[in-house]
């Protein structure tokens, strides 16, 4: 029997900025896990490219004020190495929308 674990990434507006909150029920962490906010209007093929802001997922600042002004259309992701010391892959991808905060376009 294989155990299944869940990783979640939530985006929301707080004091005009984009904030990210992440959780997992896994008893281990993602290999070299990182959180990214991308500058483009899509997810890049290499998850470490086109980054506007990022941080390690081990940082104690959870939730995280990304420093970016809130807006709909931000592409955000939790990424990790697959395999160890290998290329990064997406663990969770989200795009901000009006259900998460005010319906204003990102700048």
Residue pairs with C-beta under 8 A, 6 or more apart in sequence:
5 24
5 25
5 26
6 24
6 25
6 26
7 22
7 23
7 24
7 26
7 30
7 78
7 91
7 92
8 22
8 23
8 24
8 92
9 20
9 21
9 22
9 35
9 76
9 77
9 78
9 92
9 94
10 20
10 21
10 22
10 94
10 100
11 18
11 19
11 20
11 74
11 76
11 94
11 96
11 100
11 101
12 19
12 21
12 100
12 101
13 19
13 70
13 100
13 101
13 102
14 63
14 65
16 69
16 70
17 65
17 66
17 67
17 68
17 69
17 70
18 37
18 66
18 68
18 69
18 70
18 71
18 74
18 76
18 96
19 63
19 64
19 65
19 66
20 35
20 37
20 63
20 64
20 66
20 76
21 62
21 63
21 64
22 35
22 57
22 62
22 78
22 92
24 30
29 57
29 58
30 57
30 78
30 80
30 91
31 80
31 81
31 82
31 83
31 84
32 80
32 81
32 88
33 56
33 57
33 58
33 78
33 79
33 80
33 91
34 48
34 54
34 55
34 56
34 57
34 78
34 79
34 80
34 88
35 54
35 55
35 56
35 57
35 64
35 76
35 77
35 78
35 79
36 47
36 48
36 51
36 53
36 54
36 76
36 77
36 78
36 79
37 51
37 52
37 53
37 54
37 66
37 68
37 74
37 75
37 76
38 44
38 50
38 51
38 52
38 74
38 75
38 76
38 77
39 50
39 51
39 52
40 50
40 75
41 73
41 75
42 75
43 75
43 77
43 90
43 93
44 50
46 87
46 88
47 77
47 79
47 88
47 89
47 90
48 79
48 88
52 66
52 68
53 66
53 67
53 68
55 61
55 64
57 78
68 74
68 106
69 106
69 107
70 96
70 101
70 102
70 104
70 106
71 96
71 104
71 105
71 106
71 107
72 96
72 97
72 98
72 100
72 101
72 103
72 104
72 105
72 106
73 95
73 96
73 97
73 105
73 106
74 95
74 96
74 106
75 93
75 94
75 95
76 93
76 94
76 95
76 96
77 90
77 91
77 92
77 93
77 94
78 90
78 91
78 92
79 88
79 89
79 90
79 91
80 88
80 89
80 91
81 87
81 88
81 89
82 88
82 89
96 106
